[in-house]
Amino acid sequence: MNWRRGFLRLWIVFTAVWIVLIAWLAYQNVVVPRQIEASRAACVAAHQCDINFDLIPWQTEAERYLAWAILPPIGLMALWFVASWIVAGFVRAT
């Protein structure tokens, strides 16, 4: 059994699932509230009300979700390389 290939495939699957999860969370927490606020603002404008709704800033949220999508898989890969290096140090040279 090839452990390196198996763990690489596991990491690829984990990374893909992680990125999809973070993208879904970002959509639910950034895009949907912005759409709701935009429809409320349109409703308020149609009724000539004096209420102002602040839109949620999307750039800082997008940066935060992008960091959450990229950094954990990279950290996991780095942790794998360090663990492999440590284990390789204990293998007897023949």
Backbone as ProteinMPNN parsed JSONL, in Angstrom:
{"seq_chain_A": "MNWRRGFLRLWIVFTAVWIVLIAWLAYQNVVVPRQIEASRAACVAAHQCDINFDLIPWQTEAERYLAWAILPPIGLMALWFVASWIVAGFVRAT", "coords_chain_A": {"N_chain_A": [[0.831, -1.168, 0.0], [0.529, 2.224, -0.816], [1.256, 4.789, 1.132], [1.782, 7.522, 0.869], [0.535, 8.302, -1.554], [-2.09, 7.639, -0.926], [-2.633, 9.347, 1.283], [-2.257, 11.794, 0.002], [-4.366, 11.785, -1.833], [-6.473, 11.716, -0.015], [-6.064, 14.216, 1.204], [-6.581, 15.893, -0.991], [-9.308, 15.394, -1.462], [-10.346, 16.197, 1.035], [-9.625, 18.927, 0.954], [-11.13, 19.847, -1.24], [-13.773, 19.4, -0.323], [-13.711, 21.035, 1.939], [-13.343, 23.616, 0.808], [-15.718, 23.868, -0.655], [-17.546, 23.821, 1.48], [-16.806, 26.184, 2.894], [-17.338, 28.06, 0.898], [-20.112, 27.788, 0.681], [-20.883, 28.597, 3.269], [-19.986, 31.261, 3.175], [-21.648, 32.248, 1.165], [-24.145, 31.989, 2.429], [-23.795, 33.7, 4.627], [-22.965, 36.16, 3.631], [-23.859, 36.857, 0.956], [-26.664, 36.267, 0.899], [-27.746, 37.842, 3.127], [-27.098, 40.387, 2.085], [-28.724, 40.481, -0.182], [-31.23, 40.416, 1.019], [-31.18, 42.828, 2.475], [-30.955, 44.617, 0.336], [-33.401, 44.223, -0.95], [-35.091, 45.111, 1.059], [-34.302, 47.772, 1.207], [-35.142, 48.624, -1.295], [-37.872, 48.341, -0.977], [-38.333, 50.185, 1.048], [-37.609, 52.515, -0.312], [-39.591, 52.534, -2.228], [-41.821, 53.067, -0.722], [-41.309, 55.538, 0.217], [-40.102, 55.986, 2.725], [-38.267, 57.008, 5.682], [-36.221, 55.409, 6.552], [-32.963, 54.068, 6.729], [-31.018, 51.468, 5.503], [-28.082, 49.784, 6.21], [-25.802, 48.311, 4.047], [-24.144, 45.189, 4.229], [-20.667, 45.128, 4.537], [-18.854, 43.687, 1.954], [-16.263, 43.113, 1.156], [-14.364, 42.774, 3.28], [-15.512, 40.573, 4.502], [-15.376, 38.686, 2.442], [-12.602, 38.396, 2.201], [-12.012, 37.266, 4.671], [-13.389, 34.8, 4.549], [-12.064, 33.698, 2.365], [-9.503, 33.368, 3.416], [-10.105, 31.453, 5.377], [-10.79, 29.384, 3.682], [-8.432, 28.715, 2.351], [-6.134, 28.621, 4.091], [-6.351, 26.492, 6.198], [-6.222, 23.938, 4.675], [-3.635, 24.216, 3.55], [-2.095, 24.413, 5.859], [-2.588, 21.874, 6.923], [-1.327, 20.283, 4.993], [1.31, 21.156, 5.322], [1.719, 20.286, 7.933], [1.601, 17.545, 7.487], [3.919, 17.19, 5.898], [5.902, 17.874, 7.775], [5.457, 15.905, 9.748], [6.04, 13.622, 8.226], [8.736, 14.066, 7.714], [9.768, 13.911, 10.294], [9.161, 11.238, 10.973], [10.635, 9.956, 8.999], [13.17, 10.419, 9.947], [13.495, 8.534, 11.919], [13.673, 6.157, 10.61], [15.652, 3.418, 9.807], [18.725, 3.614, 8.155], [19.781, 1.67, 5.455]], "CA_chain_A": [[0.0, 0.0, 0.0], [1.299, 3.461, -0.918], [0.69, 5.734, 2.085], [1.88, 8.89, 0.363], [-0.508, 8.519, -2.548], [-3.363, 7.589, -0.216], [-2.823, 10.583, 2.039], [-2.399, 12.902, -0.94], [-5.747, 11.739, -2.325], [-7.317, 12.123, 1.105], [-5.914, 15.66, 1.35], [-7.269, 16.532, -2.116], [-10.748, 15.302, -1.2], [-10.614, 17.069, 2.177], [-9.515, 20.311, 0.512], [-12.277, 20.161, -2.088], [-14.956, 19.484, 0.542], [-13.527, 22.211, 2.793], [-13.567, 24.826, 0.013], [-17.158, 23.927, -0.929], [-18.195, 24.193, 2.733], [-16.549, 27.596, 3.167], [-18.07, 28.837, -0.11], [-21.522, 27.761, 1.06], [-21.03, 29.473, 4.436], [-19.83, 32.645, 2.724], [-22.875, 32.607, 0.456], [-25.217, 32.135, 3.409], [-23.539, 34.783, 5.573], [-22.638, 37.42, 2.968], [-24.689, 37.157, -0.21], [-28.087, 36.258, 1.244], [-28.129, 39.054, 3.859], [-27.035, 41.563, 1.211], [-29.916, 40.458, -1.018], [-32.36, 40.794, 1.866], [-31.079, 44.265, 2.743], [-31.231, 45.34, -0.91], [-34.848, 44.199, -1.191], [-35.7, 45.998, 2.063], [-34.034, 49.154, 0.806], [-36.026, 48.914, -2.426], [-39.216, 48.478, -0.414], [-38.362, 51.468, 1.751], [-37.593, 53.571, -1.327], [-40.896, 52.544, -2.893], [-42.814, 53.633, 0.192], [-40.845, 56.872, 0.587], [-39.844, 56.024, 4.159], [-37.035, 57.663, 6.084], [-35.34, 54.419, 7.168], [-31.782, 53.693, 5.933], [-30.428, 50.176, 5.834], [-26.677, 49.681, 5.817], [-25.423, 47.045, 3.442], [-23.026, 44.515, 4.883], [-19.465, 45.232, 3.698], [-18.561, 42.359, 1.423], [-14.841, 42.868, 0.888], [-13.706, 42.192, 4.449], [-16.079, 39.239, 4.686], [-14.82, 37.806, 1.409], [-11.206, 38.117, 2.556], [-12.008, 36.361, 5.814], [-13.773, 33.467, 4.084], [-10.993, 33.205, 1.509], [-8.452, 32.885, 4.316], [-10.583, 30.203, 5.967], [-10.82, 28.336, 2.66], [-7.098, 28.366, 1.868], [-5.109, 28.371, 5.108], [-6.347, 25.166, 6.845], [-5.634, 22.858, 3.865], [-2.184, 24.418, 3.438], [-1.543, 24.043, 7.16], [-2.636, 20.422, 7.042], [-0.273, 19.731, 4.14], [2.584, 21.441, 5.983], [1.801, 19.382, 9.073], [1.91, 16.223, 6.927], [5.326, 17.168, 5.521], [6.713, 17.867, 8.995], [5.327, 14.579, 10.355], [6.791, 12.685, 7.371], [10.154, 14.336, 7.932], [10.111, 13.396, 11.627], [9.122, 9.771, 10.907], [11.767, 9.526, 8.159], [14.37, 10.489, 10.766], [13.588, 7.342, 12.732], [13.847, 4.98, 9.753], [17.037, 2.982, 9.77], [19.363, 3.627, 6.835], [20.391, 0.362, 5.188]], "C_chain_A": [[0.891, 1.252, 0.0], [0.636, 4.531, -0.037], [0.716, 7.161, 1.563], [0.76, 9.196, -0.624], [-1.89, 8.543, -1.882], [-3.64, 8.863, 0.562], [-2.942, 11.794, 1.133], [-3.823, 12.946, -1.48], [-6.728, 12.157, -1.236], [-7.256, 13.633, 1.311], [-6.652, 16.395, 0.233], [-8.78, 16.519, -1.895], [-11.133, 16.221, -0.045], [-10.597, 18.536, 1.754], [-10.711, 20.715, -0.339], [-13.558, 20.311, -1.252], [-14.884, 20.73, 1.418], [-13.837, 23.498, 2.025], [-15.052, 24.967, -0.332], [-17.922, 24.345, 0.323], [-18.018, 25.679, 3.036], [-17.276, 28.478, 2.16], [-19.558, 28.887, 0.223], [-21.773, 28.666, 2.267], [-20.914, 30.943, 4.05], [-21.082, 33.105, 1.995], [-24.005, 32.865, 1.452], [-25.03, 33.358, 4.305], [-23.234, 36.13, 4.931], [-23.65, 37.755, 1.882], [-26.16, 37.239, 0.168], [-28.478, 37.478, 2.065], [-28.063, 40.323, 3.006], [-28.264, 41.629, 0.306], [-31.148, 40.865, -0.216], [-32.344, 42.293, 2.138], [-31.374, 45.081, 1.488], [-32.723, 45.345, -1.199], [-35.58, 45.062, -0.174], [-35.5, 47.459, 1.68], [-34.918, 49.548, -0.368], [-37.452, 49.119, -1.945], [-39.353, 49.813, 0.298], [-38.389, 52.619, 0.748], [-38.944, 53.666, -2.028], [-41.963, 53.179, -2.018], [-42.429, 55.023, 0.7], [-40.648, 57.016, 2.101], [-38.508, 56.688, 4.43], [-36.011, 56.7, 6.671], [-34.203, 54.101, 6.209], [-31.263, 52.357, 6.424], [-28.992, 50.174, 5.341], [-26.436, 48.314, 5.208], [-24.205, 46.48, 4.156], [-21.799, 44.653, 3.992], [-19.021, 43.85, 3.249], [-17.073, 42.081, 1.296], [-14.142, 42.239, 2.09], [-14.231, 40.79, 4.728], [-15.494, 38.256, 3.681], [-13.375, 37.444, 1.724], [-11.131, 37.119, 3.706], [-12.369, 34.94, 5.378], [-12.72, 32.868, 3.151], [-9.838, 32.661, 2.347], [-8.851, 31.567, 4.96], [-10.597, 29.073, 4.957], [-9.426, 27.846, 2.301], [-6.14, 27.927, 2.974], [-5.19, 26.999, 5.791], [-5.838, 24.027, 5.958], [-4.118, 22.995, 3.695], [-1.498, 24.039, 4.747], [-1.528, 22.541, 7.371], [-1.552, 19.76, 6.197], [1.104, 19.979, 4.77], [2.785, 20.523, 7.181], [2.146, 17.961, 8.616], [3.392, 16.13, 6.546], [6.238, 17.122, 6.747], [6.652, 16.496, 9.657], [6.09, 13.533, 9.543], [8.286, 12.838, 7.579], [10.606, 13.76, 9.273], [10.166, 11.865, 11.583], [10.294, 9.253, 10.077], [13.081, 9.577, 8.934], [14.572, 9.268, 11.625], [13.805, 6.069, 11.918], [15.336, 4.66, 9.657], [17.578, 3.001, 8.352], [20.04, 2.282, 6.615], [21.459, 0.441, 4.148]], "O_chain_A": [[1.881, 1.32, 0.729], [-0.395, 5.1, -0.397], [-0.223, 7.925, 1.789], [0.113, 10.239, -0.531], [-2.744, 9.359, -2.228], [-4.747, 9.399, 0.512], [-3.662, 12.736, 1.464], [-4.421, 14.018, -1.576], [-7.698, 12.867, -1.503], [-8.281, 14.265, 1.564], [-7.285, 17.42, 0.487], [-9.451, 17.526, -2.119], [-12.127, 16.941, -0.128], [-11.469, 19.305, 2.158], [-11.248, 21.81, -0.175], [-14.33, 21.247, -1.459], [-15.893, 21.406, 1.616], [-14.524, 24.376, 2.547], [-15.586, 26.075, -0.303], [-18.854, 25.146, 0.236], [-18.98, 26.357, 3.395], [-17.782, 29.539, 2.527], [-20.193, 29.929, 0.059], [-22.751, 29.412, 2.294], [-21.668, 31.777, 4.55], [-21.531, 34.235, 2.187], [-24.734, 33.849, 1.327], [-26.012, 33.987, 4.7], [-23.244, 37.15, 5.62], [-24.236, 38.837, 1.898], [-26.837, 38.195, -0.211], [-29.476, 38.116, 1.731], [-28.876, 41.231, 3.18], [-28.789, 42.713, 0.054], [-32.012, 41.581, -0.722], [-33.378, 42.954, 2.041], [-31.99, 46.143, 1.582], [-33.262, 46.358, -1.645], [-36.589, 45.683, -0.507], [-36.41, 48.277, 1.81], [-35.393, 50.682, -0.433], [-38.162, 49.984, -2.457], [-40.371, 50.493, 0.166], [-39.117, 53.593, 0.942], [-39.388, 54.758, -2.381], [-42.913, 53.77, -2.531], [-43.14, 55.612, 1.514], [-40.989, 58.046, 2.681], [-37.713, 56.903, 3.515], [-35.015, 57.147, 7.239], [-34.432, 53.888, 5.019], [-31.091, 52.149, 7.625], [-28.719, 50.523, 4.192], [-26.813, 47.289, 5.775], [-23.344, 47.224, 4.625], [-21.868, 44.33, 2.806], [-18.834, 42.951, 4.069], [-16.661, 40.921, 1.325], [-13.402, 41.268, 1.932], [-13.472, 39.915, 5.146], [-15.157, 37.126, 4.033], [-12.97, 36.298, 1.53], [-10.28, 36.23, 3.708], [-11.72, 33.981, 5.796], [-12.511, 31.655, 3.152], [-9.266, 31.62, 2.026], [-8.028, 30.659, 5.077], [-10.432, 27.912, 5.333], [-9.254, 26.671, 1.977], [-5.409, 26.952, 2.801], [-4.142, 26.374, 5.955], [-5.07, 23.199, 6.449], [-3.401, 21.995, 3.697], [-0.438, 23.415, 4.737], [-0.577, 21.994, 7.929], [-0.929, 18.791, 6.63], [1.964, 19.098, 4.747], [3.891, 20.037, 7.418], [2.9, 17.259, 9.289], [4.047, 15.127, 6.828], [7.238, 16.405, 6.748], [7.681, 15.973, 10.084], [6.722, 12.648, 10.12], [9.018, 11.849, 7.617], [11.693, 13.191, 9.376], [11.111, 11.264, 12.095], [10.882, 8.225, 10.411], [14.015, 8.846, 8.606], [15.698, 8.978, 12.03], [14.091, 5.014, 12.485], [16.164, 5.547, 9.45], [16.951, 2.458, 7.442], [20.782, 1.805, 7.473], [22.069, -0.573, 3.811]]}, "name": "protein", "num_of_chains": 1, "seq": "MNWRRGFLRLWIVFTAVWIVLIAWLAYQNVVVPRQIEASRAACVAAHQCDINFDLIPWQTEAERYLAWAILPPIGLMALWFVASWIVAGFVRAT"}
